[in-house]
Amino acid sequence: MIKIENELTKMLGINFPVIMAPMFLVSNKAMMEKAISSGIMGVFPSLNFRREGELELLLQHLNKYKSENKSSGNFGVNLIVQKTNPLYEKHLKICVENKVPFYITSLGNPAAVIKAAHSYGGKVFCDVTNLTHAGKSAKHNCDGFIAVGQGAGGHAGPFPLQVLVPALKENFPNIPVIAAGGIATGSGILSMLAVGASGVSIGTRFIASLEATVNAEYKNAIITSGMDNIVMTTRISGTPCTILNTPYAQKIGLQQNWFEKFLSRNPRTKRYFKMLVQVRGMKQLEKALIPGNHNNLWCAGQSVELIEEIISCEKIIEKLKLETEMAYLGLNKNVTVS
């Protein structure tokens, strides 16, 4: 089986440069365990564990699991650092107390997370969709970028990874870049390494896993949908987000109306209105996971086109490693450089 060792694997303590991307209401303890034991980085959103004491217990368990199994993988937490996240400061405090080894920050200023994590040796990668975002994160001494490009599930970026990744490397040559968006196969991994990424982030592929506790309808939608079934909506969080184009998504519309747009831009109302929109969106997404529910809002990326079966996380990771090796050997076989 192929072994890839680079700046990312050394920095994060993993043996294969893949991050199991944090997915709201999808990422869970069992998925994190499989990521750790399979040699990759498993990351979950702190907002998946909102009940009192849940986050602390999970972090304690994962630290113990990683230590006892002497695994070649690792784990981390995704923090939404916007002021509209009412649990941000509380969750950051809990993560620091439990010395979380890795963070991904999204939708806001990462300065506090970077400072706190660096106080004990933790690493922080920041979601970026353009060079402006990257520049702001670099000024705060982030350890890496998650380049969120076209085709990503959830809050996707506007630019193709084949442009975004090299642009980040050219402008910030000393900062590792993780490619995120539309990757579900080993050949996709290899292609991103070829354009300068140190690794990749894969989310949608792991929704169609045995360990994911979402309902069967959601998983089946992942394996039966194509890339043309993915649409962008601002109705869930106010920020453009990719979802499956279900009848319910069509019914409620994909864009905010003029009054909602006004409230989200007005300096006096935008913070509270965005918070209201996000809470409402979270509740809609939670309801969509109830078996038999017809009001389905399901996040997914364009890589649904490449997903055809529901298997265990362990088998998904094994398959990714094998596919990457085969893609590498195939490239060497078919390309002659003189």
C-alpha positions, 0 to 999 in steps of 0.5 A: 500500500502506498505511503505518502510522507510530506510536511502535512503528515509529519505536522499532523501525525498521520500516515496518509494526507487525508482529512475526513472533513467536518460535517454538521450533524454527520461527523460522530465518534465512530467516524473519528475512531475509524479515521484515527485507526486508519491513519488519517485526520478525522475532524468534527464540528464542535456544534455537533455536540451542543448538549452540556458535557457532550463535547468534553466527554468526546474529547476525553474519549478520543484522547484516550482512544488515540493513546491506547491504540497507538494509532497512526491517525489523529483527530481535530475540531472544527470551530465556527468562529463567527460572532453569530455562534453562541457556543464559540467561546465556550467550545474553544475553552473546552478544546484548549482544556483538552489540548485538541491537537488540530483545529479547522476554523471557519467563517470568521477571525481565527486569531483567538483559536490560533493563539490558544492552540499554539500555547500548547503546540496545537495546529490550526488550519483556516478555511479560505476561498480566496487570496484575501481570506488567506492573507488575513489568516496568514497574518495571524500565523495559521499553520495551514489553509483549507482551500475550499473550492468549487464542488465542495459540500456545505460552504463551497468556494467560487474557484476551481481547485486547479487554480486556487491551490497553485495561487495559494502556494505561489502567494504563501509558499511556506504554508501547507494547503489542503484541497477541499471540494469534489474529491472522492477518489484516489485519482482526485487525491493524486491530482491535488498533490500534483498541483501543489496541495499537501493533502486533501479534505474529503467529506461527502464520500463519508456520508455514505458510510456505515458509521454515519448515523444519518437516515437511509434516505440521505445515504441513498440520495448520495449514491443515486445523485449526480453532480447536476443534482447539487445546487447552491442555497443561501436559505440555510445559513445566509452564506452560500451552501451546497445541497441536494436539489430535493423537492423541499429545497425547490419549494422553499427557494434557494435565495433569500428574499429582498427583506432577508437580504436587507436584514442580513446587510444592515449594520444594526440587524445583521448579527442577530438576523444571521444568528436567527437564520443559522438557528433556523437552518440548523433545525431544518437540517436536524429535522431532515435526518428524521426517517420518513421526513419529507422536508429534506435539506441535505448538504452534499458536494458534487462528488456524489457523482463518483459515489456508488456504494455504502461501505465502512469508513475503514474500507473507504480509506483503504480504497482511497489509498489503493486508488491513489497508488493505482493512479500513481502507477498508471501515470508513470506507466502512461507518461514518458518524460524526455 
